[in-house]
Amino acid sequence: MAPKVLISDKLSPAAVQIFKDRGVDADFLPEVGKDKEKLLELIGQYDGLAIRSATKVTEKIIAAADRLKVIGRAGIGVDNVDIPKATARGIIVMNTPFGNAITTAEHAISMMMSVARQIPAADASTQAGKWEKSRFMGRELTGKTLGLIGCGNIGSIVADRAIGLKMRVIAYDPFLTPERALALGVEKVALDELLSRSDFITLHTPLTDKTRNVISADAIAKMKRGAFLINCARGGLADEAAVRVALDEGKLAGAAFDVFVEEPAKDNVLFGAPNFVSTPHLGASTSEAQENVALQVAEQMCDYLLDGAVRNALNMPSISAEEAPKLAPFVRLAEQLGSFAGQLTETGIEGIRLEYAGAIAEMNVQALTAAAITGLLTPLLQTVNMVSAPTLAKERGIRIEETRREKQGAYETYMRLTVITERQERSVAGTVFADGKPRIIQVKGINMEAELGPHMLYITNEDKPGFIGHLGMELGSSGVNIATFHLGRIAPGEDAICLVEVDGEVPDEVMARLRAVSHVKQVQALKF
């Protein structure tokens, strides 16, 4: 029986035809995505669901999707899909990460020009029969400094266009290396420097715990008086109430937003503010971009449903059916090593060195390298996957080195990941035991054996008596239960590492007390 796909949002006719031409039974019902009850009623009949942003694939929808194997999002953002619940049910979630980058970048430039010259307000005034030439005094872009918060796929295109407009471009992006910045013609700076120097600031970063409200009241206070703010990335990157206050007080000369915390934005604190320009999430809305992402998602879903091939999956590695059983635990190992290093890396990454020894060296190391890069980039980018990770690393000028060798040392096979930053090199090694579970076997040259759980504490300290007892007492008195405890050290009295699995998140005040211990060098909460 042919696979059956529901298209619940507006997709181009050419994309619908791709499904039909390849023998997939596709129902094009573009209004269903707005009707939660109707979607809930129908979803159990389908193997695939093709969506844009209107359809909300909630836990309730996923629970009713008895046949569903794949969700395909035409576009990059997957805020409207409950990925953990989809993963738990074995449903692959795909997106099309590179189809609308140019369109979104062009919209950001358009918004910057519109707010700099007050075009929307001037248009409304002129069409109302007024001729308020003196009211709408604008600002030139030439010679001004544009600050990019985020200089990845879209940000780098904005930089190129802004340089063409004779602007100076500076960028804050933890993953941007000096070499990549030089190639783009931008200057890499710290966030505070970007805030204080920029005449215009535009946001091009995903919404994560680290980037939420990156433009806060405190950040605005550090900006130039009369600066402009543009957000065509994600609602929540800027504190909307703080931006409103800054516009009312004249601290900001203008702001232009395409995205909002609550969408659709029918009522927002920013509406009616002085020189505020808004659009209804149009960043990817050009006919070219809509066509590109629609065709891509149709092809990807057909490839999976008909041939089992996985591309641009956010919750599953790209591995063929034949090699999956053997490779899967090593893919998990690679992701964990990458995530371990990524969560501990706070400066720009210049390179990644991967060493494969023993049996693992004979495997599909391309998939393993992609998995390691995915783990490394996920803490900041979140929606990165095994297909997009190598491209995203390349965009950021991150060098990838691979080495294969025969068995060395005590383990039959292992892989070591070394992250090279502007300041240091940090390595972590691991292997897979007979039980199929990944294990950490070495961190920064210190031998230890640890299985990674959902919540871990990573602590580096001087090897002094009483530390383990102090740590146990601190966690125990705060109601934090220790699941596993792993130790390693260079030599007695020298640097030591402690990896502790705990049964939940450690409160901030406990973390602060642990960091305050005199011989503790670093305390970091890790999630896997």
WODAGI-V540003 format. One record per residue. RES is the residue in one small letter. PSI is psi in radians with two decimals (none if undefined). D_CENTER is the distance of its C-alpha to the mean C-alpha in Angstrom with 1 decimal. Layout:
RES_PSI_D_CENTER / RES_PSI_D_CENTER
This chain:
m_2.37_37.4 / a_2.49_34.8 / p_2.63_31.3 / k_2.25_30.8 / v_2.39_27.8 / l_2.20_27.4 / i_1.80_26.0 / s_-0.01_25.5 / d_3.03_24.2 / k_2.08_25.6 / l_2.66_25.1 / s_2.61_27.2 / p_-0.59_30.5 / a_-0.62_29.8 / a_-0.73_26.8 / v_-0.68_29.2 / q_-0.56_31.8 / i_-0.80_29.6 / f_-0.84_29.5 / k_-0.74_33.3 / d_-0.52_34.1 / r_0.13_32.4 / g_0.34_34.2 / v_2.28_31.6 / d_1.90_33.1 / a_2.22_30.9 / d_2.01_31.7 / f_1.72_30.5 / l_1.30_30.5 / p_-0.22_28.3 / e_-0.23_29.5 / v_-0.56_28.8 / g_-0.43_25.1 / k_-0.12_26.5 / d_1.66_29.0 / k_-0.74_27.6 / e_-0.69_31.0 / k_-0.73_31.7 / l_-0.74_28.3 / l_-0.66_29.1 / e_-0.63_32.5 / l_-0.48_31.6 / i_-0.48_28.4 / g_-0.19_30.5 / q_-0.09_32.1 / y_2.60_29.2 / d_-0.46_27.4 / g_2.63_24.6 / l_2.05_22.9 / a_2.18_21.7 / i_2.90_20.0 / r_-2.29_18.6 / s_-0.29_17.5 / a_-0.68_20.9 / t_2.24_21.1 / k_1.92_19.8 / v_1.52_19.5 / t_3.05_20.3 / e_-0.68_21.6 / k_-0.74_25.1 / i_-0.79_24.4 / i_-0.67_23.0 / a_-0.51_26.0 / a_-0.10_28.3 / a_1.27_26.7 / d_-0.55_29.2 / r_-0.19_28.9 / l_2.26_25.4 / k_-0.49_23.7 / v_2.42_20.8 / i_2.18_18.8 / g_2.09_17.9 / r_2.02_15.8 / a_1.67_17.1 / g_-3.08_14.2 / i_-0.69_10.4 / g_2.31_9.8 / v_0.53_10.7 / d_-0.41_11.4 / n_0.18_15.0 / v_2.28_14.8 / d_1.53_15.4 / i_-0.76_13.6 / p_-0.70_15.2 / k_-0.65_18.6 / a_-0.74_18.2 / t_-0.76_17.5 / a_-0.51_20.5 / r_0.09_22.7 / g_0.42_21.7 / i_2.18_20.2 / i_2.39_17.8 / v_2.07_15.0 / m_2.67_14.4 / n_-3.10_12.9 / t_1.50_13.9 / p_-0.27_11.0 / f_0.15_13.6 / g_-0.36_16.5 / n_0.37_16.2 / a_-0.80_14.9 / i_-0.77_18.4 / t_-0.78_19.3 / t_-0.71_16.6 / a_-0.75_17.5 / e_-0.63_21.1 / h_-0.68_20.7 / a_-0.74_19.4 / i_-0.71_22.4 / s_-0.75_24.7 / m_-0.67_23.7 / m_-0.78_24.3 / m_-0.71_27.7 / s_-0.76_28.5 / v_-0.55_28.1 / a_-0.58_29.7 / r_0.13_32.8 / q_0.70_32.7 / i_-0.80_33.1 / p_-0.78_32.5 / a_-0.68_34.9 / a_-0.65_37.4 / d_-0.82_37.3 / a_-0.71_38.1 / s_-0.80_40.8 / t_-0.74_42.4 / q_-0.27_42.5 / a_0.08_44.1 / g_0.12_47.0 / k_2.88_46.3 / w_1.31_46.3 / e_1.05_44.4 / k_-0.69_44.0 / s_-0.35_44.3 / r_-0.60_41.7 / f_1.22_38.7 / m_2.15_38.6 / g_-3.02_35.4 / r_2.39_33.5 / e_2.68_33.2 / l_-0.53_30.0 / t_2.24_32.0 / g_-0.11_31.9 / k_2.83_29.3 / t_2.14_26.2 / l_2.18_22.8 / g_2.13_20.0 / l_2.13_16.4 / i_1.72_13.7 / g_2.06_11.0 / c_0.87_12.7 / g_-2.37_10.6 / n_-0.93_11.9 / i_-0.78_13.0 / g_-0.66_13.8 / s_-0.55_16.0 / i_-0.72_17.9 / v_-0.73_18.6 / a_-0.79_19.8 / d_-0.78_22.1 / r_-0.68_23.5 / a_-0.67_24.1 / i_-0.63_25.9 / g_-0.43_28.0 / l_0.18_28.9 / k_0.56_30.2 / m_2.70_27.6 / r_2.33_26.6 / v_2.19_22.8 / i_2.69_21.2 / a_2.46_17.5 / y_2.06_15.5 / d_1.99_12.5 / p_-0.42_12.5 / f_-0.07_11.8 / l_2.07_14.4 / t_2.78_17.7 / p_-0.63_21.1 / e_-0.75_22.0 / r_-0.71_19.2 / a_-0.75_19.9 / l_-0.74_23.6 / a_-0.60_23.0 / l_-0.29_21.3 / g_0.42_24.0 / v_2.82_21.9 / e_2.16_22.6 / k_2.27_19.9 / v_2.89_20.6 / a_2.79_19.7 / l_-0.80_18.4 / d_-0.66_21.9 / e_-0.71_23.5 / l_-0.78_21.3 / l_-0.74_22.2 / s_-0.44_25.9 / r_-0.39_26.3 / s_2.39_24.6 / d_-0.58_26.7 / f_2.42_23.7 / i_2.26_20.1 / t_2.44_17.4 / l_2.28_13.8 / h_1.01_11.0 / t_2.66_7.7 / p_2.85_5.2 / l_1.94_7.3 / t_3.09_7.0 / d_-0.55_10.3 / k_-0.48_10.4 / t_-0.19_10.0 / r_2.27_12.1 / n_0.67_15.4 / v_-0.52_14.7 / i_1.58_17.7 / s_3.14_20.1 / a_-0.68_23.9 / d_-0.72_24.0 / a_-0.74_21.8 / i_-0.63_24.0 / a_-0.46_27.0 / k_-0.15_26.0 / m_2.80_25.7 / k_2.52_28.7 / r_2.25_31.0 / g_0.20_30.8 / a_2.88_27.2 / f_2.56_25.2 / l_2.29_21.6 / i_2.28_19.6 / n_1.83_16.6 / c_0.40_15.6 / a_-1.34_11.8 / r_2.41_11.5 / g_2.47_14.3 / g_-0.24_14.2 / l_-0.46_13.0 / a_2.45_16.8 / d_1.83_19.5 / e_-0.69_21.6 / a_-0.69_24.8 / a_-0.65_24.6 / v_-0.70_24.1 / r_-0.79_27.1 / v_-0.74_29.3 / a_-0.63_28.4 / l_-0.77_29.4 / d_-0.66_32.6 / e_-0.15_33.6 / g_0.07_33.0 / k_-0.77_30.6 / l_2.32_28.2 / a_-0.35_30.2 / g_2.82_27.8 / a_2.57_24.4 / a_2.06_22.9 / f_2.31_20.3 / d_-0.22_19.1 / v_2.64_16.9 / f_2.79_18.0 / v_-0.81_17.3 / e_2.12_19.8 / e_2.50_20.2 / p_2.45_22.6 / a_1.58_23.7 / k_-0.47_27.4 / d_2.10_28.1 / n_2.54_26.1 / v_-0.42_27.1 / l_-0.36_26.4 / f_2.28_28.7 / g_-0.04_31.9 / a_2.71_30.8 / p_2.30_32.4 / n_0.89_30.9 / f_2.18_27.8 / v_2.33_26.6 / s_2.62_24.6 / t_2.71_23.6 / p_1.15_22.5 / h_1.01_18.9 / l_0.08_20.4 / g_-0.70_17.7 / a_0.20_17.7 / s_1.30_21.3 / t_2.73_23.6 / s_-0.63_25.7 / e_-0.81_24.4 / a_-0.74_20.7 / q_-0.71_21.8 / e_-0.79_24.0 / n_-0.90_21.5 / v_-0.56_18.8 / a_-0.78_21.7 / l_-0.71_23.4 / q_-0.78_20.4 / v_-0.60_19.6 / a_-0.79_23.4 / e_-0.76_23.8 / q_-0.75_21.0 / m_-0.67_22.4 / c_-0.75_25.9 / d_-0.71_25.0 / y_-0.85_23.8 / l_-0.55_26.6 / l_-0.61_29.3 / d_-0.16_28.5 / g_0.15_25.9 / a_2.41_23.5 / v_2.14_19.8 / r_2.51_17.4 / n_0.66_13.7 / a_2.36_13.7 / l_-0.28_10.6 / n_0.35_13.0 / m_2.35_15.6 / p_2.69_16.3 / s_1.61_18.3 / i_2.40_21.7 / s_2.77_25.1 / a_-0.58_27.3 / e_-0.71_29.8 / e_-0.11_27.8 / a_-0.88_25.6 / p_-0.68_28.0 / k_-0.65_28.5 / l_-0.52_25.0 / a_-0.84_22.9 / p_-0.51_23.6 / f_-0.53_22.9 / v_-0.75_19.5 / r_-0.72_18.8 / l_-0.84_20.3 / a_-0.75_18.2 / e_-0.73_14.9 / q_-0.72_16.5 / l_-0.75_17.7 / g_-0.78_14.4 / s_-0.71_12.7 / f_-0.87_16.0 / a_-0.70_15.9 / g_-0.69_12.3 / q_-0.33_13.0 / l_-0.04_16.2 / t_2.16_15.2 / e_-0.10_15.2 / t_2.99_16.6 / g_2.31_15.8 / i_2.16_15.7 / e_-0.56_18.6 / g_2.84_19.0 / i_2.25_18.6 / r_2.17_21.9 / l_2.19_22.3 / e_2.13_25.8 / y_2.16_26.9 / a_2.45_30.4 / g_-2.54_32.8 / a_-0.58_32.2 / i_-0.45_28.4 / a_-0.33_29.3 / e_-0.03_30.9 / m_-3.07_27.9 / n_1.43_25.2 / v_-0.33_23.5 / q_-0.75_21.3 / a_-0.67_19.5 / l_-0.72_19.5 / t_-0.76_18.1 / a_-0.67_15.3 / a_-0.72_14.7 / a_-0.73_14.9 / i_-0.67_12.5 / t_-0.86_9.9 / g_-0.68_10.8 / l_-0.73_10.8 / l_-0.36_7.4 / t_-0.70_5.7 / p_-0.51_7.0 / l_-0.58_5.2 / l_-0.42_1.8 / q_-0.98_2.9 / t_0.16_4.4 / v_2.55_5.7 / n_-3.14_9.3 / m_-0.42_12.7 / v_-0.76_13.7 / s_-0.39_11.0 / a_-0.87_10.4 / p_-0.65_13.8 / t_-0.76_13.6 / l_-0.66_10.5 / a_-0.74_12.4 / k_-0.73_15.5 / e_-0.57_14.3 / r_0.13_13.8 / g_0.38_17.2 / i_2.10_16.4 / r_2.40_19.6 / i_2.13_19.6 / e_2.39_23.0 / e_2.39_24.4 / t_2.29_27.7 / r_2.45_29.7 / r_2.90_32.8 / e_2.99_35.3 / k_2.37_35.4 / q_2.47_35.7 / g_-2.75_36.5 / a_-0.35_36.8 / y_2.47_34.1 / e_-0.65_34.7 / t_2.58_31.2 / y_2.89_28.0 / m_2.51_24.9 / r_2.30_24.0 / l_2.20_20.8 / t_2.16_21.3 / v_2.19_18.8 / i_2.03_20.6 / t_-3.09_19.6 / e_-0.44_21.8 / r_-0.45_23.7 / q_3.07_23.9 / e_2.38_23.4 / r_2.24_22.2 / s_2.63_22.9 / v_2.39_22.5 / a_2.69_24.4 / g_2.97_24.8 / t_3.08_26.8 / v_2.17_27.4 / f_3.11_30.7 / a_-0.43_33.1 / d_-0.02_31.6 / g_0.09_28.5 / k_2.35_26.3 / p_2.58_24.2 / r_2.46_25.6 / i_2.32_24.8 / i_-0.23_28.0 / q_2.40_27.5 / v_2.16_25.4 / k_0.71_26.3 / g_-0.02_29.5 / i_2.14_30.5 / n_2.34_31.5 / m_2.85_30.5 / e_2.07_29.7 / a_2.39_27.1 / e_2.36_25.3 / l_2.22_21.9 / g_-3.13_21.7 / p_-0.66_19.2 / h_2.10_20.0 / m_2.66_21.2 / l_2.25_22.7 / y_2.10_22.7 / i_2.25_25.7 / t_2.39_27.5 / n_2.92_31.0 / e_2.38_34.5 / d_1.64_36.5 / k_2.55_39.0 / p_2.50_41.0 / g_-0.20_40.0 / f_-0.77_36.3 / i_-0.76_35.6 / g_-0.74_38.0 / h_-0.77_36.5 / l_-0.81_33.0 / g_-0.73_34.3 / m_-0.72_36.4 / e_-0.80_33.5 / l_-0.77_31.2 / g_-0.75_34.2 / s_-0.31_35.6 / s_0.10_32.3 / g_0.34_32.2 / v_2.05_29.4 / n_2.32_30.5 / i_2.20_30.0 / a_-0.86_29.4 / t_2.78_29.6 / f_2.15_30.5 / h_2.38_30.2 / l_2.65_31.7 / g_2.67_32.2 / r_2.76_33.9 / i_-0.85_35.1 / a_2.82_38.7 / p_2.24_40.6 / g_-0.09_39.8 / e_-2.82_37.0 / d_2.43_33.1 / a_2.73_31.9 / i_2.46_28.7 / c_2.21_28.3 / l_2.02_25.8 / v_2.18_26.4 / e_2.25_25.1 / v_2.85_25.6 / d_0.10_25.8 / g_-3.09_23.4 / e_2.46_21.5 / v_2.22_23.7 / p_2.61_24.7 / d_-0.66_23.8 / e_-0.54_27.5 / v_-0.75_28.1 / m_-0.73_25.3 / a_-0.71_27.1 / r_-0.66_30.5 / l_-0.70_29.4 / r_-0.43_28.0 / a_-0.20_31.4 / v_2.32_33.4 / s_-0.71_35.1 / h_0.20_34.5 / v_2.25_30.7 / k_-0.62_28.5 / q_2.41_25.0 / v_2.14_23.7 / q_2.30_20.1 / a_2.29_18.8 / l_2.55_16.7 / k_2.41_15.3 / f_none_15.4
